[in-house]
Amino acid sequence: SPAMKKFAAIQMTSGPEVAPNLAAAETLIAAAAVAGAGLVALPENFALMARSDAERLGVAEDDGRGPIQDFLAATARRHKLWLVGGTLPIKTAQPEKVRSACLLFDDQGRRVARYDKIHLFNVTLSNGEQYRESAVFEPGTEVVVADTPFGKLGLAVCYDLRFPELFRAMLDRGAGVFAVPSAFTALTGRAHWEVLVRARAIENLAWVIAPAQSGRHANGRETHGHSMVVSPWGEVLARHESGPGMALAECDAARQREMRAQLPSLQHRKLNA
């Protein structure tokens, strides 16, 4: 029954060519299906870790059609699982800007939700690495929670993890599970990734499926990996530290109800207007 289905967080070391990335994703999704996963989440930028903004614009797709979206639909349908399609660039009205879109497909391959990354990563790190997502990305504006057989699923992406108010907004729309496709840098990942993922689980008494990019990419960036599935109690049920692979864990809906009843912090909130 869906009450005890497994969740899988897929870890990848994506490169600048779409086709080999999709092939790598397909292999890992197939393995997750064989292992009993009912809900599988891919990392941020799963189809392309671009070396330049031009490269990203070059593979950007129209909403609803394109090889990356076709791949996600076909793969979800073939393996009969719910699939969180990491992120991919979707065109906007501005030719030089895209949305970083996270798409959810059901086990029939139908798209049931689209979340566009709200918080854009514009920082200069202590090691000199610069990130200017707002140069090519247009920020999303909508909070997205979708009905699934595993409960209501909230979608967030990478840098969003640092903004607990987004997760409270999803909680207020009924979310009991969060999927957070990510590509945390090695530097910030070592310091903050696990703490943030577990905090979002604990404070919302929710499952967190946290797929990540890992290792050194062709664009010179290094990502942290450590994909995880975390329980509403904040336990890391499964983790995949480095390189391609997956974190897979059984998720029990009854156990979540128990935890929320036993520690009713969600009913004790004072500042939620």
MARMARLO-655991 format. One record per residue (C-alpha): residue number from 1; x, y, z. Coordinates in Angstrom, 1 decimal, padded with zeros to 4 digits, always signed. Example, Ala and Ser with C-alpha at 12.3 -4.5 7.8 and 13.67 -1.06 7.14 Angstrom:
# residues 2
<node><drengu>1</drengu><X>+012.3</X><Y>-004.5</Y><Z>+007.8</Z></node>
<node><drengu>2</drengu><X>+013.7</X><Y>-001.1</Y><Z>+007.1</Z></node>
//
This chain:
# residues 273
<node><drengu>1</drengu><X>+000.0</X><Y>+000.0</Y><Z>+000.0</Z></node>
<node><drengu>2</drengu><X>+001.1</X><Y>+003.6</Y><Z>-000.6</Z></node>
<node><drengu>3</drengu><X>+001.2</X><Y>+004.0</Y><Z>+003.2</Z></node>
<node><drengu>4</drengu><X>+004.5</X><Y>+002.1</Y><Z>+003.3</Z></node>
<node><drengu>5</drengu><X>+006.0</X><Y>+003.0</Y><Z>+000.0</Z></node>
<node><drengu>6</drengu><X>+009.7</X><Y>+003.9</Y><Z>-000.3</Z></node>
<node><drengu>7</drengu><X>+011.0</X><Y>+007.3</Y><Z>-001.2</Z></node>
<node><drengu>8</drengu><X>+014.2</X><Y>+007.7</Y><Z>-003.2</Z></node>
<node><drengu>9</drengu><X>+016.5</X><Y>+010.7</Y><Z>-003.5</Z></node>
<node><drengu>10</drengu><X>+018.7</X><Y>+010.3</Y><Z>-006.6</Z></node>
<node><drengu>11</drengu><X>+022.2</X><Y>+011.7</Y><Z>-006.6</Z></node>
<node><drengu>12</drengu><X>+024.0</X><Y>+012.6</Y><Z>-009.8</Z></node>
<node><drengu>13</drengu><X>+027.2</X><Y>+014.2</Y><Z>-011.1</Z></node>
<node><drengu>14</drengu><X>+025.5</X><Y>+015.9</Y><Z>-014.0</Z></node>
<node><drengu>15</drengu><X>+027.6</X><Y>+017.3</Y><Z>-016.9</Z></node>
<node><drengu>16</drengu><X>+027.0</X><Y>+019.9</Y><Z>-019.7</Z></node>
<node><drengu>17</drengu><X>+025.5</X><Y>+017.4</Y><Z>-022.2</Z></node>
<node><drengu>18</drengu><X>+021.8</X><Y>+016.6</Y><Z>-021.8</Z></node>
<node><drengu>19</drengu><X>+021.7</X><Y>+013.1</Y><Z>-023.4</Z></node>
<node><drengu>20</drengu><X>+024.2</X><Y>+011.4</Y><Z>-021.1</Z></node>
<node><drengu>21</drengu><X>+022.6</X><Y>+013.0</Y><Z>-018.1</Z></node>
<node><drengu>22</drengu><X>+019.2</X><Y>+011.7</Y><Z>-019.0</Z></node>
<node><drengu>23</drengu><X>+020.7</X><Y>+008.2</Y><Z>-019.6</Z></node>
<node><drengu>24</drengu><X>+022.3</X><Y>+008.4</Y><Z>-016.1</Z></node>
<node><drengu>25</drengu><X>+019.0</X><Y>+009.5</Y><Z>-014.6</Z></node>
<node><drengu>26</drengu><X>+017.1</X><Y>+006.7</Y><Z>-016.3</Z></node>
<node><drengu>27</drengu><X>+019.5</X><Y>+004.0</Y><Z>-014.9</Z></node>
<node><drengu>28</drengu><X>+019.2</X><Y>+005.4</Y><Z>-011.4</Z></node>
<node><drengu>29</drengu><X>+015.4</X><Y>+005.7</Y><Z>-011.6</Z></node>
<node><drengu>30</drengu><X>+015.1</X><Y>+002.2</Y><Z>-012.9</Z></node>
<node><drengu>31</drengu><X>+017.2</X><Y>+000.9</Y><Z>-009.9</Z></node>
<node><drengu>32</drengu><X>+014.9</X><Y>+002.9</Y><Z>-007.5</Z></node>
<node><drengu>33</drengu><X>+011.8</X><Y>+001.3</Y><Z>-009.1</Z></node>
<node><drengu>34</drengu><X>+013.3</X><Y>-002.2</Y><Z>-008.7</Z></node>
<node><drengu>35</drengu><X>+014.0</X><Y>-001.4</Y><Z>-005.1</Z></node>
<node><drengu>36</drengu><X>+010.4</X><Y>-000.5</Y><Z>-004.5</Z></node>
<node><drengu>37</drengu><X>+010.4</X><Y>+003.3</Y><Z>-004.7</Z></node>
<node><drengu>38</drengu><X>+007.0</X><Y>+004.8</Y><Z>-005.3</Z></node>
<node><drengu>39</drengu><X>+008.2</X><Y>+008.4</Y><Z>-005.2</Z></node>
<node><drengu>40</drengu><X>+011.5</X><Y>+009.3</Y><Z>-006.7</Z></node>
<node><drengu>41</drengu><X>+013.2</X><Y>+012.8</Y><Z>-006.8</Z></node>
<node><drengu>42</drengu><X>+016.0</X><Y>+013.9</Y><Z>-009.1</Z></node>
<node><drengu>43</drengu><X>+018.5</X><Y>+016.7</Y><Z>-008.1</Z></node>
<node><drengu>44</drengu><X>+018.5</X><Y>+020.3</Y><Z>-009.2</Z></node>
<node><drengu>45</drengu><X>+020.0</X><Y>+020.7</Y><Z>-012.7</Z></node>
<node><drengu>46</drengu><X>+019.8</X><Y>+016.9</Y><Z>-013.3</Z></node>
<node><drengu>47</drengu><X>+019.7</X><Y>+017.3</Y><Z>-017.1</Z></node>
<node><drengu>48</drengu><X>+022.4</X><Y>+020.0</Y><Z>-017.4</Z></node>
<node><drengu>49</drengu><X>+025.1</X><Y>+021.5</Y><Z>-015.2</Z></node>
<node><drengu>50</drengu><X>+025.7</X><Y>+024.3</Y><Z>-017.6</Z></node>
<node><drengu>51</drengu><X>+029.1</X><Y>+025.9</Y><Z>-018.1</Z></node>
<node><drengu>52</drengu><X>+027.5</X><Y>+029.2</Y><Z>-019.1</Z></node>
<node><drengu>53</drengu><X>+024.2</X><Y>+031.0</Y><Z>-019.2</Z></node>
<node><drengu>54</drengu><X>+024.2</X><Y>+030.7</Y><Z>-023.0</Z></node>
<node><drengu>55</drengu><X>+024.4</X><Y>+026.9</Y><Z>-022.7</Z></node>
<node><drengu>56</drengu><X>+021.5</X><Y>+026.9</Y><Z>-020.2</Z></node>
<node><drengu>57</drengu><X>+019.4</X><Y>+029.1</Y><Z>-022.5</Z></node>
<node><drengu>58</drengu><X>+020.3</X><Y>+026.8</Y><Z>-025.4</Z></node>
<node><drengu>59</drengu><X>+018.5</X><Y>+023.8</Y><Z>-023.8</Z></node>
<node><drengu>60</drengu><X>+015.6</X><Y>+025.8</Y><Z>-022.3</Z></node>
<node><drengu>61</drengu><X>+012.2</X><Y>+024.3</Y><Z>-023.2</Z></node>
<node><drengu>62</drengu><X>+008.8</X><Y>+025.7</Y><Z>-023.8</Z></node>
<node><drengu>63</drengu><X>+006.4</X><Y>+024.9</Y><Z>-020.9</Z></node>
<node><drengu>64</drengu><X>+004.9</X><Y>+021.5</Y><Z>-021.6</Z></node>
<node><drengu>65</drengu><X>+007.1</X><Y>+020.3</Y><Z>-024.5</Z></node>
<node><drengu>66</drengu><X>+010.7</X><Y>+019.3</Y><Z>-025.1</Z></node>
<node><drengu>67</drengu><X>+013.0</X><Y>+016.4</Y><Z>-024.7</Z></node>
<node><drengu>68</drengu><X>+013.7</X><Y>+016.8</Y><Z>-021.0</Z></node>
<node><drengu>69</drengu><X>+010.0</X><Y>+017.0</Y><Z>-020.2</Z></node>
<node><drengu>70</drengu><X>+009.2</X><Y>+014.1</Y><Z>-022.5</Z></node>
<node><drengu>71</drengu><X>+011.9</X><Y>+012.1</Y><Z>-020.7</Z></node>
<node><drengu>72</drengu><X>+010.4</X><Y>+012.7</Y><Z>-017.3</Z></node>
<node><drengu>73</drengu><X>+006.9</X><Y>+011.8</Y><Z>-018.4</Z></node>
<node><drengu>74</drengu><X>+008.0</X><Y>+008.6</Y><Z>-020.2</Z></node>
<node><drengu>75</drengu><X>+010.2</X><Y>+007.5</Y><Z>-017.3</Z></node>
<node><drengu>76</drengu><X>+007.5</X><Y>+008.0</Y><Z>-014.7</Z></node>
<node><drengu>77</drengu><X>+005.0</X><Y>+006.1</Y><Z>-016.8</Z></node>
<node><drengu>78</drengu><X>+007.4</X><Y>+003.3</Y><Z>-017.7</Z></node>
<node><drengu>79</drengu><X>+008.4</X><Y>+002.6</Y><Z>-014.1</Z></node>
<node><drengu>80</drengu><X>+005.0</X><Y>+003.4</Y><Z>-012.7</Z></node>
<node><drengu>81</drengu><X>+006.2</X><Y>+005.8</Y><Z>-010.1</Z></node>
<node><drengu>82</drengu><X>+005.8</X><Y>+009.4</Y><Z>-009.0</Z></node>
<node><drengu>83</drengu><X>+008.7</X><Y>+011.5</Y><Z>-010.2</Z></node>
<node><drengu>84</drengu><X>+010.0</X><Y>+014.9</Y><Z>-009.0</Z></node>
<node><drengu>85</drengu><X>+011.9</X><Y>+016.2</Y><Z>-012.1</Z></node>
<node><drengu>86</drengu><X>+014.7</X><Y>+018.0</Y><Z>-010.2</Z></node>
<node><drengu>87</drengu><X>+014.9</X><Y>+021.3</Y><Z>-012.1</Z></node>
<node><drengu>88</drengu><X>+015.1</X><Y>+022.2</Y><Z>-015.7</Z></node>
<node><drengu>89</drengu><X>+015.2</X><Y>+025.6</Y><Z>-017.5</Z></node>
<node><drengu>90</drengu><X>+011.7</X><Y>+026.6</Y><Z>-018.9</Z></node>
<node><drengu>91</drengu><X>+011.4</X><Y>+029.6</Y><Z>-021.2</Z></node>
<node><drengu>92</drengu><X>+009.8</X><Y>+032.9</Y><Z>-020.1</Z></node>
<node><drengu>93</drengu><X>+008.5</X><Y>+035.9</Y><Z>-022.0</Z></node>
<node><drengu>94</drengu><X>+012.0</X><Y>+037.4</Y><Z>-021.7</Z></node>
<node><drengu>95</drengu><X>+014.4</X><Y>+035.7</Y><Z>-024.2</Z></node>
<node><drengu>96</drengu><X>+017.4</X><Y>+036.0</Y><Z>-021.9</Z></node>
<node><drengu>97</drengu><X>+015.7</X><Y>+034.6</Y><Z>-018.8</Z></node>
<node><drengu>98</drengu><X>+014.4</X><Y>+031.2</Y><Z>-017.8</Z></node>
<node><drengu>99</drengu><X>+012.6</X><Y>+029.8</Y><Z>-014.8</Z></node>
<node><drengu>100</drengu><X>+014.2</X><Y>+027.0</Y><Z>-012.8</Z></node>
<node><drengu>101</drengu><X>+011.2</X><Y>+024.7</Y><Z>-012.8</Z></node>
<node><drengu>102</drengu><X>+010.6</X><Y>+021.6</Y><Z>-010.7</Z></node>
<node><drengu>103</drengu><X>+008.0</X><Y>+019.3</Y><Z>-012.3</Z></node>
<node><drengu>104</drengu><X>+006.0</X><Y>+016.5</Y><Z>-010.7</Z></node>
<node><drengu>105</drengu><X>+004.7</X><Y>+013.6</Y><Z>-012.7</Z></node>
<node><drengu>106</drengu><X>+002.4</X><Y>+010.9</Y><Z>-011.6</Z></node>
<node><drengu>107</drengu><X>+002.8</X><Y>+007.2</Y><Z>-012.2</Z></node>
<node><drengu>108</drengu><X>+000.9</X><Y>+007.5</Y><Z>-015.5</Z></node>
<node><drengu>109</drengu><X>+003.4</X><Y>+010.1</Y><Z>-016.8</Z></node>
<node><drengu>110</drengu><X>+001.0</X><Y>+013.0</Y><Z>-016.4</Z></node>
<node><drengu>111</drengu><X>+002.4</X><Y>+016.3</Y><Z>-015.1</Z></node>
<node><drengu>112</drengu><X>+000.5</X><Y>+017.3</Y><Z>-012.0</Z></node>
<node><drengu>113</drengu><X>+002.6</X><Y>+020.2</Y><Z>-010.7</Z></node>
<node><drengu>114</drengu><X>+005.2</X><Y>+022.8</Y><Z>-011.6</Z></node>
<node><drengu>115</drengu><X>+007.1</X><Y>+024.8</Y><Z>-009.0</Z></node>
<node><drengu>116</drengu><X>+009.5</X><Y>+027.6</Y><Z>-010.1</Z></node>
<node><drengu>117</drengu><X>+012.4</X><Y>+028.2</Y><Z>-007.7</Z></node>
<node><drengu>118</drengu><X>+011.5</X><Y>+031.4</Y><Z>-005.7</Z></node>
<node><drengu>119</drengu><X>+014.8</X><Y>+032.1</Y><Z>-003.9</Z></node>
<node><drengu>120</drengu><X>+017.8</X><Y>+032.8</Y><Z>-006.3</Z></node>
<node><drengu>121</drengu><X>+021.4</X><Y>+032.1</Y><Z>-005.2</Z></node>
<node><drengu>122</drengu><X>+023.3</X><Y>+035.4</Y><Z>-005.5</Z></node>
<node><drengu>123</drengu><X>+026.4</X><Y>+035.1</Y><Z>-003.4</Z></node>
<node><drengu>124</drengu><X>+030.2</X><Y>+035.3</Y><Z>-003.4</Z></node>
<node><drengu>125</drengu><X>+031.7</X><Y>+032.6</Y><Z>-001.2</Z></node>
<node><drengu>126</drengu><X>+034.9</X><Y>+032.9</Y><Z>+000.9</Z></node>
<node><drengu>127</drengu><X>+036.7</X><Y>+030.7</Y><Z>-001.7</Z></node>
<node><drengu>128</drengu><X>+036.0</X><Y>+033.2</Y><Z>-004.4</Z></node>
<node><drengu>129</drengu><X>+033.2</X><Y>+031.3</Y><Z>-006.1</Z></node>
<node><drengu>130</drengu><X>+030.5</X><Y>+033.6</Y><Z>-007.4</Z></node>
<node><drengu>131</drengu><X>+026.9</X><Y>+032.6</Y><Z>-008.1</Z></node>
<node><drengu>132</drengu><X>+024.5</X><Y>+035.0</Y><Z>-009.9</Z></node>
<node><drengu>133</drengu><X>+021.3</X><Y>+033.0</Y><Z>-010.5</Z></node>
<node><drengu>134</drengu><X>+019.3</X><Y>+036.2</Y><Z>-011.1</Z></node>
<node><drengu>135</drengu><X>+021.4</X><Y>+036.9</Y><Z>-014.2</Z></node>
<node><drengu>136</drengu><X>+019.6</X><Y>+034.1</Y><Z>-016.1</Z></node>
<node><drengu>137</drengu><X>+016.8</X><Y>+033.0</Y><Z>-013.9</Z></node>
<node><drengu>138</drengu><X>+013.5</X><Y>+034.8</Y><Z>-013.3</Z></node>
<node><drengu>139</drengu><X>+012.2</X><Y>+034.0</Y><Z>-009.8</Z></node>
<node><drengu>140</drengu><X>+009.0</X><Y>+032.0</Y><Z>-009.2</Z></node>
<node><drengu>141</drengu><X>+006.2</X><Y>+033.4</Y><Z>-007.1</Z></node>
<node><drengu>142</drengu><X>+003.9</X><Y>+030.5</Y><Z>-006.3</Z></node>
<node><drengu>143</drengu><X>+004.0</X><Y>+028.1</Y><Z>-003.4</Z></node>
<node><drengu>144</drengu><X>+003.2</X><Y>+024.6</Y><Z>-004.7</Z></node>
<node><drengu>145</drengu><X>+001.8</X><Y>+021.6</Y><Z>-002.8</Z></node>
<node><drengu>146</drengu><X>+000.4</X><Y>+018.7</Y><Z>-004.7</Z></node>
<node><drengu>147</drengu><X>-001.9</X><Y>+015.7</Y><Z>-003.8</Z></node>
<node><drengu>148</drengu><X>-000.1</X><Y>+012.4</Y><Z>-004.1</Z></node>
<node><drengu>149</drengu><X>-000.7</X><Y>+008.9</Y><Z>-002.7</Z></node>
<node><drengu>150</drengu><X>+002.0</X><Y>+009.6</Y><Z>-000.2</Z></node>
<node><drengu>151</drengu><X>+000.3</X><Y>+012.6</Y><Z>+001.3</Z></node>
<node><drengu>152</drengu><X>+000.5</X><Y>+016.3</Y><Z>+000.2</Z></node>
<node><drengu>153</drengu><X>+003.9</X><Y>+017.0</Y><Z>-001.3</Z></node>
<node><drengu>154</drengu><X>+005.5</X><Y>+020.4</Y><Z>-001.2</Z></node>
<node><drengu>155</drengu><X>+008.2</X><Y>+021.4</Y><Z>-003.7</Z></node>
<node><drengu>156</drengu><X>+011.2</X><Y>+023.5</Y><Z>-003.0</Z></node>
<node><drengu>157</drengu><X>+014.7</X><Y>+023.8</Y><Z>-004.5</Z></node>
<node><drengu>158</drengu><X>+018.2</X><Y>+024.1</Y><Z>-003.0</Z></node>
<node><drengu>159</drengu><X>+018.6</X><Y>+027.7</Y><Z>-001.8</Z></node>
<node><drengu>160</drengu><X>+014.9</X><Y>+027.7</Y><Z>-000.7</Z></node>
<node><drengu>161</drengu><X>+016.0</X><Y>+025.4</Y><Z>+002.2</Z></node>
<node><drengu>162</drengu><X>+017.3</X><Y>+028.5</Y><Z>+004.0</Z></node>
<node><drengu>163</drengu><X>+013.9</X><Y>+030.1</Y><Z>+004.1</Z></node>
<node><drengu>164</drengu><X>+011.7</X><Y>+028.3</Y><Z>+006.7</Z></node>
<node><drengu>165</drengu><X>+008.8</X><Y>+030.6</Y><Z>+005.9</Z></node>
<node><drengu>166</drengu><X>+008.4</X><Y>+028.9</Y><Z>+002.5</Z></node>
<node><drengu>167</drengu><X>+008.1</X><Y>+025.5</Y><Z>+004.3</Z></node>
<node><drengu>168</drengu><X>+005.6</X><Y>+026.9</Y><Z>+006.7</Z></node>
<node><drengu>169</drengu><X>+003.5</X><Y>+028.2</Y><Z>+003.8</Z></node>
<node><drengu>170</drengu><X>+003.6</X><Y>+024.7</Y><Z>+002.3</Z></node>
<node><drengu>171</drengu><X>+002.7</X><Y>+023.2</Y><Z>+005.7</Z></node>
<node><drengu>172</drengu><X>-000.3</X><Y>+025.6</Y><Z>+005.9</Z></node>
<node><drengu>173</drengu><X>-001.4</X><Y>+024.1</Y><Z>+002.6</Z></node>
<node><drengu>174</drengu><X>-001.3</X><Y>+020.6</Y><Z>+004.1</Z></node>
<node><drengu>175</drengu><X>+002.2</X><Y>+019.4</Y><Z>+003.2</Z></node>
<node><drengu>176</drengu><X>+003.4</X><Y>+016.3</Y><Z>+005.0</Z></node>
<node><drengu>177</drengu><X>+006.3</X><Y>+015.6</Y><Z>+002.7</Z></node>
<node><drengu>178</drengu><X>+008.8</X><Y>+018.0</Y><Z>+001.1</Z></node>
<node><drengu>179</drengu><X>+011.0</X><Y>+017.3</Y><Z>-001.9</Z></node>
<node><drengu>180</drengu><X>+014.0</X><Y>+019.6</Y><Z>-002.2</Z></node>
<node><drengu>181</drengu><X>+016.1</X><Y>+019.0</Y><Z>-005.4</Z></node>
<node><drengu>182</drengu><X>+019.5</X><Y>+020.6</Y><Z>-004.7</Z></node>
<node><drengu>183</drengu><X>+023.0</X><Y>+021.3</Y><Z>-005.9</Z></node>
<node><drengu>184</drengu><X>+024.6</X><Y>+022.6</Y><Z>-002.8</Z></node>
<node><drengu>185</drengu><X>+028.2</X><Y>+023.8</Y><Z>-003.2</Z></node>
<node><drengu>186</drengu><X>+030.8</X><Y>+021.8</Y><Z>-001.4</Z></node>
<node><drengu>187</drengu><X>+031.6</X><Y>+024.8</Y><Z>+000.8</Z></node>
<node><drengu>188</drengu><X>+028.1</X><Y>+025.6</Y><Z>+002.1</Z></node>
<node><drengu>189</drengu><X>+027.1</X><Y>+021.9</Y><Z>+002.0</Z></node>
<node><drengu>190</drengu><X>+029.7</X><Y>+020.9</Y><Z>+004.5</Z></node>
<node><drengu>191</drengu><X>+028.6</X><Y>+023.6</Y><Z>+006.9</Z></node>
<node><drengu>192</drengu><X>+024.8</X><Y>+023.7</Y><Z>+006.5</Z></node>
<node><drengu>193</drengu><X>+023.2</X><Y>+021.0</Y><Z>+004.3</Z></node>
<node><drengu>194</drengu><X>+022.4</X><Y>+018.3</Y><Z>+006.8</Z></node>
<node><drengu>195</drengu><X>+021.4</X><Y>+020.7</Y><Z>+009.5</Z></node>
<node><drengu>196</drengu><X>+019.0</X><Y>+022.6</Y><Z>+007.2</Z></node>
<node><drengu>197</drengu><X>+017.4</X><Y>+019.4</Y><Z>+005.7</Z></node>
<node><drengu>198</drengu><X>+016.8</X><Y>+017.9</Y><Z>+009.2</Z></node>
<node><drengu>199</drengu><X>+015.6</X><Y>+021.2</Y><Z>+010.6</Z></node>
<node><drengu>200</drengu><X>+012.9</X><Y>+021.5</Y><Z>+007.9</Z></node>
<node><drengu>201</drengu><X>+011.8</X><Y>+018.0</Y><Z>+008.8</Z></node>
<node><drengu>202</drengu><X>+011.8</X><Y>+018.5</Y><Z>+012.5</Z></node>
<node><drengu>203</drengu><X>+010.0</X><Y>+021.9</Y><Z>+012.7</Z></node>
<node><drengu>204</drengu><X>+007.3</X><Y>+020.7</Y><Z>+010.3</Z></node>
<node><drengu>205</drengu><X>+007.1</X><Y>+017.1</Y><Z>+011.4</Z></node>
<node><drengu>206</drengu><X>+007.4</X><Y>+016.2</Y><Z>+007.7</Z></node>
<node><drengu>207</drengu><X>+009.4</X><Y>+013.8</Y><Z>+005.5</Z></node>
<node><drengu>208</drengu><X>+012.1</X><Y>+015.5</Y><Z>+003.5</Z></node>
<node><drengu>209</drengu><X>+013.4</X><Y>+013.9</Y><Z>+000.3</Z></node>
<node><drengu>210</drengu><X>+016.7</X><Y>+015.7</Y><Z>-000.5</Z></node>
<node><drengu>211</drengu><X>+018.3</X><Y>+014.7</Y><Z>-003.7</Z></node>
<node><drengu>212</drengu><X>+021.6</X><Y>+016.4</Y><Z>-004.6</Z></node>
<node><drengu>213</drengu><X>+024.4</X><Y>+016.9</Y><Z>-007.1</Z></node>
<node><drengu>214</drengu><X>+027.7</X><Y>+015.4</Y><Z>-006.0</Z></node>
<node><drengu>215</drengu><X>+031.4</X><Y>+015.8</Y><Z>-007.0</Z></node>
<node><drengu>216</drengu><X>+033.3</X><Y>+017.9</Y><Z>-009.6</Z></node>
<node><drengu>217</drengu><X>+031.4</X><Y>+019.1</Y><Z>-012.7</Z></node>
<node><drengu>218</drengu><X>+032.7</X><Y>+020.1</Y><Z>-016.1</Z></node>
<node><drengu>219</drengu><X>+031.9</X><Y>+023.7</Y><Z>-015.2</Z></node>
<node><drengu>220</drengu><X>+034.5</X><Y>+023.6</Y><Z>-012.5</Z></node>
<node><drengu>221</drengu><X>+032.0</X><Y>+023.6</Y><Z>-009.6</Z></node>
<node><drengu>222</drengu><X>+032.1</X><Y>+021.1</Y><Z>-006.8</Z></node>
<node><drengu>223</drengu><X>+028.8</X><Y>+020.0</Y><Z>-005.2</Z></node>
<node><drengu>224</drengu><X>+028.3</X><Y>+018.5</Y><Z>-001.8</Z></node>
<node><drengu>225</drengu><X>+026.2</X><Y>+015.3</Y><Z>-002.4</Z></node>
<node><drengu>226</drengu><X>+025.0</X><Y>+013.6</Y><Z>+000.8</Z></node>
<node><drengu>227</drengu><X>+021.5</X><Y>+013.0</Y><Z>-000.6</Z></node>
<node><drengu>228</drengu><X>+019.1</X><Y>+012.1</Y><Z>+002.1</Z></node>
<node><drengu>229</drengu><X>+015.7</X><Y>+010.9</Y><Z>+003.1</Z></node>
<node><drengu>230</drengu><X>+014.8</X><Y>+012.3</Y><Z>+006.5</Z></node>
<node><drengu>231</drengu><X>+011.9</X><Y>+011.3</Y><Z>+008.8</Z></node>
<node><drengu>232</drengu><X>+009.5</X><Y>+013.8</Y><Z>+010.5</Z></node>
<node><drengu>233</drengu><X>+011.5</X><Y>+013.1</Y><Z>+013.7</Z></node>
<node><drengu>234</drengu><X>+014.6</X><Y>+014.4</Y><Z>+011.9</Z></node>
<node><drengu>235</drengu><X>+016.3</X><Y>+010.9</Y><Z>+011.6</Z></node>
<node><drengu>236</drengu><X>+018.4</X><Y>+010.4</Y><Z>+008.5</Z></node>
<node><drengu>237</drengu><X>+016.8</X><Y>+007.2</Y><Z>+007.3</Z></node>
<node><drengu>238</drengu><X>+019.1</X><Y>+006.9</Y><Z>+004.3</Z></node>
<node><drengu>239</drengu><X>+022.0</X><Y>+008.8</Y><Z>+002.9</Z></node>
<node><drengu>240</drengu><X>+024.2</X><Y>+008.6</Y><Z>-000.2</Z></node>
<node><drengu>241</drengu><X>+027.4</X><Y>+010.5</Y><Z>+000.5</Z></node>
<node><drengu>242</drengu><X>+029.3</X><Y>+010.9</Y><Z>-002.8</Z></node>
<node><drengu>243</drengu><X>+029.0</X><Y>+010.1</Y><Z>-006.5</Z></node>
<node><drengu>244</drengu><X>+026.0</X><Y>+008.9</Y><Z>-008.4</Z></node>
<node><drengu>245</drengu><X>+023.5</X><Y>+006.7</Y><Z>-006.5</Z></node>
<node><drengu>246</drengu><X>+020.5</X><Y>+007.0</Y><Z>-004.3</Z></node>
<node><drengu>247</drengu><X>+019.2</X><Y>+007.3</Y><Z>-000.8</Z></node>
<node><drengu>248</drengu><X>+016.2</X><Y>+005.0</Y><Z>-000.3</Z></node>
<node><drengu>249</drengu><X>+013.9</X><Y>+004.7</Y><Z>+002.7</Z></node>
<node><drengu>250</drengu><X>+010.6</X><Y>+003.2</Y><Z>+003.7</Z></node>
<node><drengu>251</drengu><X>+008.1</X><Y>+005.9</Y><Z>+004.7</Z></node>
<node><drengu>252</drengu><X>+005.3</X><Y>+005.0</Y><Z>+007.0</Z></node>
<node><drengu>253</drengu><X>+002.3</X><Y>+007.4</Y><Z>+007.1</Z></node>
<node><drengu>254</drengu><X>+001.0</X><Y>+006.0</Y><Z>+010.3</Z></node>
<node><drengu>255</drengu><X>+004.3</X><Y>+006.7</Y><Z>+012.0</Z></node>
<node><drengu>256</drengu><X>+004.0</X><Y>+010.4</Y><Z>+011.0</Z></node>
<node><drengu>257</drengu><X>+000.5</X><Y>+010.6</Y><Z>+012.4</Z></node>
<node><drengu>258</drengu><X>+001.9</X><Y>+009.2</Y><Z>+015.7</Z></node>
<node><drengu>259</drengu><X>+004.8</X><Y>+011.6</Y><Z>+015.8</Z></node>
<node><drengu>260</drengu><X>+002.5</X><Y>+014.6</Y><Z>+015.1</Z></node>
<node><drengu>261</drengu><X>+000.1</X><Y>+013.4</Y><Z>+017.9</Z></node>
<node><drengu>262</drengu><X>+002.9</X><Y>+012.7</Y><Z>+020.3</Z></node>
<node><drengu>263</drengu><X>+004.6</X><Y>+016.0</Y><Z>+019.8</Z></node>
<node><drengu>264</drengu><X>+001.9</X><Y>+018.5</Y><Z>+018.8</Z></node>
<node><drengu>265</drengu><X>+004.1</X><Y>+021.5</Y><Z>+018.1</Z></node>
<node><drengu>266</drengu><X>+002.2</X><Y>+022.3</Y><Z>+014.9</Z></node>
<node><drengu>267</drengu><X>-000.9</X><Y>+023.0</Y><Z>+017.1</Z></node>
<node><drengu>268</drengu><X>+001.1</X><Y>+025.2</Y><Z>+019.4</Z></node>
<node><drengu>269</drengu><X>+002.1</X><Y>+027.8</Y><Z>+016.8</Z></node>
<node><drengu>270</drengu><X>+001.5</X><Y>+031.4</Y><Z>+018.0</Z></node>
<node><drengu>271</drengu><X>+002.8</X><Y>+033.6</Y><Z>+015.2</Z></node>
<node><drengu>272</drengu><X>+001.1</X><Y>+032.2</Y><Z>+012.2</Z></node>
<node><drengu>273</drengu><X>-001.3</X><Y>+034.9</Y><Z>+011.2</Z></node>
//
